[in-house]
Amino acid sequence: MDVLEKALLVDELKHLIVGLNDNKASLFEIAKSKQRIKDICASCNDPLFQDELTAFKEFMQQEEFSKQDLEDYGFSMTYRGTYNFMGRVESALFASADMGWAALRQSQHWQIWVIRPSLSFLKSPWMTSTQEALEWLKKHSREFIRTDEELKTIIPVLEAHNEIPTTLSAQEQLSLLRKETANFESQLEAIIQEKIQPVTPSSHSGTVTATRPRPSFRQNSPSVANINKAKPVALKDFNLDGLLCRLERVDPKLYPSLYRVELHDEINQNIKIDWLYLKAENDEQPQWGTAQIFIAEQLYEQGQFSHYVVLIGTHSVDYAITVLQAYTDQRHTRTSSIHQTTWTTFKKFYHQHETLFNECIMNGAQVWQRNEEAYPYIPASFINTKKFIPFEETAANFLTPVILLKEHQKIRVIHGAERIKLSAEDQAYPYLLLDRTDGYTWQLIRQVISRLAQPISVNDLYQALENSDLS
């Protein structure tokens, strides 16, 4: 192979690797590029050229966690796969119930997601290699993930049958075999009885509660392995007012015209959004200049903010509420509130959580909320979390709001240190907002706090501030 041929192959490899990083490439194109890279590697025997291909080979191998690395670090039994979309990571982890981890891959970066017992997630920072990701998992997930060795010790090991001497008569061998079988069955029964936990009668015994699925520690769990196979029928590329996407029908029986939208540029967002589109029978698209959309705020079961669900294709508030509730009730999150805004506003600001909140939530119209105690959620990046006036707070849970003071261009925490320290990974917090321009000065806040017995609850402080003299 002469120098020119090598140069052409190197140039081709560069183009192929760029194609692999293109998230808009189809699965067929990706597979074709990978095969071509393998063919080039196989056709080149020159050691110098092989060295030049090392970077490409490493890239090929880095797309997935290697079986050897998973076994070396002891996380092969709880590994649920590597995915390119956040929704697929969530689906894989929810299917694994109480324990498991997966990776979100974007270009040559990996983020580890670990499911917690409360059906929320522990997320790592973005890392540049699978080894770095496994090191992070080893250091930070001990509370939620057990190693392969630990899982193996959970499985009870029964004593093996003793080998039956061949010198015994047939009758004696049969008698000994029956005795061994009886011992084996008694061991098994003892283990079963030990593992069975008695159910304590509850005062609400009449209430039927859903049974959570038992965790599965098998690497190739059928429910996980088939997640990407059992997908709804998908349409070809669709143009949604200039946004290229794919449509997947959600539930043909319940809502035949409701489709899930998968944007090709989803990775450019800093907030997860599930897009839903009500498709007209004649394929006619809405009048985008006047179209309305509905944004449903989603919370995990314990109250942490999860993501938004957006419904496009209807102007009816009642119908939108019905569709969104029917859709989200089948998921692992619940709808806290629904806001209405224009499509043009949403399309302009949906990429960033902060602008989406300002323009579509704060300036949108709230058309539904779960109950009177449901609080809106403000992006964590908006808040200066350092509390300026120290005092003791009552214990908080994930639904406890923080009291904030808007002062010029800053938003400061008055009450909420206990809520914020529950999790350093929250994207948003429930809040109650006071404005300095309404007369809520730091001097007034200090006076109100000094009159209350500590520890001070959120409700007591907020009511006291609302009832204070603002003149």
N, C-alpha and C positions, 0 to 999 in steps of 0.2 A: 504494500500500500504506500503510495507516494505522498509527499507533503500536501499537495493540493487536495487529494482525496480526504486526508485527515482533517484539513482545514474546513472542508465542506461538511464533514460529519460533525465536527465540533460546532459549527454554525447551526446545523440542523438540531443538534442536541439543545442548544440554547433556546431555539424557538419552541422545541417540544416542552422544555421545562417551564417556559412562560405560559404555554397552553395549559399545563397541569395546575398552575396557580390561578388560572382564570375561572372564577366561580360560576361564570355563565356557560361554561362548556358543558355539553351533554355528556351523559355517562358513556355513550358510544365513543365520542371523541377522546375522552380521558383514557378509556381502555385501549383505543387505537394508538394513542401516544405512548402509553406504557409499553405496549408490545413492540413498538418501533425502537424504543430505547433499549429494550432487552435484546432485540435483534442486532443492534449496533454493538452492544457490549459483547455479544457472542462472536461477532465477526472480526473483532480486533484482538490480536494476540500480542501486539507490541507492548512490552512492559511499560514503556514511557507513556503510551497512549492509555494503558489501563490506569495509570496514576491520574491522568487527566479526567478519567471517568469516575474517580472515587466520589467526588462531590455529588454526581448524579445518582450513583448507586446508594449513597447515604440518604439522599432525598427519597428515593423509592422505598427504602426500608423504613423511613421515619414516618410514613403515613399511618402506620398502625403500631401499636405496642407489640414488640416481639414476644413470642411465647416464652423464650428463655428469660427475658428481663422480668416478665410478670412472675415467673416461678422464682427467680433469684430474690426479688423483693418480697415475695409471699403474698401477692395480691391477685393471683390468677382466678381464684374461685369467686371473687366478688366483682370482677371486671365485667361490665355490661356493654362495652363497645366504644368505638370512636365515631362521632357523627359531625356533620357540617352545619347542622341547624339546631338551635336551642330547643325547639319543640320536640325534636327526635331524642335529644338527650333526656328531657323530662319524661317522655313516654317510656323510654327504656328503664329509667330509674323507678318510676312509679310502678312499673310491672314487677320490679324486684322487691317490692314491699319495704321491709324494715332495714335492709342493708344492701349496699352496692355502691359502685362508683363508675363513672363514665367520663369520657373526654370530649370536649368541643374543640374541633380543629378548624382553624382559619389560616389559609396559606401555610406558612411554616411555624405556626404558633399553636400551643395547646393550653387549654384551660381545664382543670379537673373539677368535676362536680361530684359531691358526695351527698347521698340522701340521708336525712336525719329522721329519727323516729316520728317527728311531728309533721312529716311530709313537706319539709322545706329543705333548702340546699346549702351546703357549705361549698364555697367556690374559691378556687385558687386564683392568683394573678396569672397573667399570660406568660407562658414560658416557651423557650426556643427549642427544647428537645424533650423526647419522651423520658430520658433518664432524669432530667431535671424535674419533670412532672412527678415521676415516681418517688424521687427524694422528698418532694414537698408532701406527697401523700403519706409517706412514712413518718414525717415529722408532725403533721397537723391533723391527721384523721384518726388517731388512736381511740378517741372517744366514740367514734361511729363505725369504724371498720375493724374487723378482726382479720388477722393474717391467716394464711392457709393452714399453718401448723395449729393455730388456736382452734380453727374450725374442725380440724381433724380430731382433736381431742374431745369435741362435743359429741361426736358420733360414738355410741357405746360399742365396745368390742366384746363379743361373747367368747367364752372359752371354746376352743375347738374340740371336736370329738377325739378321744384317745384312739389310737390305732388298735384295731382288734387283732389279737394274735391269731395267726392262721393255724396254730396247733390245736386250737379248741375245736370241739365237735360243732356241727351245724346248729344243734339245739342250744349249745352254750353261747355261740356267736350271736344267735338271734336274741337270747336273753340279755346279753351284754349290750347289744345295740338298742334294745328297748329301754334299758336303764339309762344309757347315754342320752337317748332322745328325751326321756322324761326330765333329766337334769337340764338339758338345753331349754326345754319348754318352760321349766320353772325359772331359769335365769331370765328368759325373755319376758315372762309375766311380771317378774319383780321389777325389771327395768320399766315396763309399761306403767305399772302402778306408781312407780317413783316419779315418772314424768307427768302423770296426770295430775292437774291441779284442781282441787275442789272449787266449784263455783259458789261464791258467796251470794246468798239471796239479796236482791236489791229491793229497796222500797218502791222502785219504779219498774217492777217486774213485768208490768203490762206493756211497757214500751219496747218495741222491737228495734234493736240496734244492728247496724251492719257489721258483719264479722270481717275484720281485716285479713287479707290473705297472709298465709305463713310465708316467711322469707325463704327464698331458694338460694342455695349457695353453689349451685352448679354453674360452671362457666357458660355452657351452651344451653341455658334454660330455653325450652321451646317457646315460652311466651315472649322472651326477649329476642330470640333468633328470628321469629316471624313478624316482628314489629314492622319492618320495612317491606315485608312481602304482602301482608294483609292490608293493603292500602285501598282507599276508595278509587273509583274510576276517575282518571285524570284526563283533562282536555289538553290539547296542544297549547303552545305558547299563546297567551292572550294579551291584548293591549287594553289596559285599564287607564284610559285618559293619558296615554303616553308612558305608563308604567308597565314594563314587560313582566309577565307573571305566568303562573300556571294555575288552573282551577281544578279543585278536587271536590266532588260532590260529598257533602257531609252525611246526610241520611236521606236516601231516596223516598223512604216511607213517610217520615215525619215532615220533612220540608224538601220536596223534590227540586225546588229552584235555588236552594241554599248551597253555596260553594265556599270552600276554604281557599284563600288566595295565598300562594307562595311567591313572594317577590324574588327576583333574581339578585337584587342588591340589598338583601336583608342584613348582611354583615356590616353595612355602613351605619346602622342604627346603634345607639347606646341604650336603647330600651326595647324590651321584647313587646311586640304587638302581634296578636292574632287577627288576621283580616278575614272578614266574612263578606260575601257578595251575593245579593239576591238577583239572580239572572232572569231577565225577562224571557218569556217563551219564544218571542220572535228575535231574540238576541239583540234587541234594541237597547243601547246603553242610555243611562240617565243624561239629562241636560246638565252637564258638569258645572256650568256657570251658576246654577241655582240649586244644585243638589245638596241635600242634607246628609250628614252621617251621625252615627251614635257611638259613643265611646263608653265602654263598661270597664270600670275599675275592678281588678281581680285581686283577691287576697287568698293566701294560704289558710288552711284550716285554723291555725292558731292566731292569725291576725296579721302576719307579715305581708307587705305588698309583694305581688308577684308580677303582674303585667297588665296590659290593656287588651280588650277585645273590641274591634271596630266593625260596625255593620254598615255596609254601603248598599244602596239600591231601594230605599223606601223613605217616604216622607211621613209615614204614619207613626206617631209616637207609641201608640198602644201596640201596634204590630211589632215594632222594633223591640219593645220591652219583652213581649211574649217570645220572640225568636231568641233574643239574647239570653233570657232566663232558661229556655229549653236547652240551648246549646251549652251554657256554662254549668248547668246542673249535672251534666254528664261528665264533667271534668273534675280534676282534683283541687279546684279552686272555687271560690264563691264570689258572686258579684256584690260589691259594696254600694256602688252608685252608678248611674248612667247619665251622661251629659250629651247634649245635642249641639252641633256646630256645623259650619258649612264645609263642603268638600274642598273648596279652594283654600280655605284656611288650614285645614288638616294636611292637605298635600304639601303645602309650603313649609309646615313646621314639624312634621311627624318624625324627622330623623333624630332629633335631640329631645331627651326627656324634659329638659328645662323649658324649651320653647313650646313643646307640646302642652305642658302643664299651664304655662302662662296664657297661651293664645286659645287653647281648645277647652281646657278645664275651667280656669279662672274666668275667662271671658265667654265661655259657653253657657248654655242654659241647663241646669240640672233638672232632669225630667223624672228621675226615680232614685230612691235610696232604700236600702234594706230596712232600716228602722231609724227612729229618732236619735239613737245613740251612735249612728254611723258617722264617722268623721272623715273629711277629705284627707288625702295623703299628699304631702309636699315633698319634692325631691330633696334628698339629703344634701346635695351640693349647694342648695340655697341657704343652708343654716350654718351659723357660727355656733358650734356645739358647746363652746366654753361658757359655763354659767357665770354671769357677772356678780350675782348676789348669792353667796353661799348660805344654804340652809338645808335641813334634813327633810327628805321627801319620803312619802310612803312607798311601799313596794309597788312595782309596776308589772304589767304583762304587755304582750305585743299589741293589744287593742287600746292601751292607755295613751291618750293624746299628750303631746307636748304643748306647753303654752309658749308662744313666740311673741316677740315685740318687733314690729317693723319700724326701723329708725333710719330715715333717709334711704340709702341703697342697701342697707344691711338688715338681716333678720337674725335676732339674737334669742337665745333660750332663756326663759325665765324659770320655767319648771319643766323638767324632763330628763335630768341626768340619769335617773333610774331606768327610764324607758330606753334611752339611747345606748346604755351600756349592755343591754340584753343581747345586742348583736351589732358588730362593727361592719356587717356586710349589707345592711338594709339599704335599698335604693330610695326608699321614701318612708316618711313617718306620719302617723295621724296627728293632726294639729288643731289648735285653737289660736287664732291670730288677733293680736291687739296692735293698734297703730299709734305711733307717737303723736301724730297730728290730731288725734282725738282727745289728747290730754293725758295719756298714760306716760307720765314721766318716771325716771328712775327714782326720784325722791318719793313719789306717791307709792310706787311699788314697794320700796323699802319700808315705808310706814305700814302698809297693809300686811306685809310679811311679819313685821315685828309684833303685830297684834294677834297673830294666829299661833296656836299651840303646835309645836313640832313633834313628830313629823307631819308635814303638811300635804294633804292630798290635792290632786289636780282640781277636783270639783270645788273644794273649799276655797282655794286660792282664786280660781276664776270667778266664782260667785262674789267673793269679797272685792275683787277688782271691779267687777261690773257694778256693784252697789256703792262704790266709793264716789266721793265728790270730785268731779273732774273740772270744776270751775277754777 
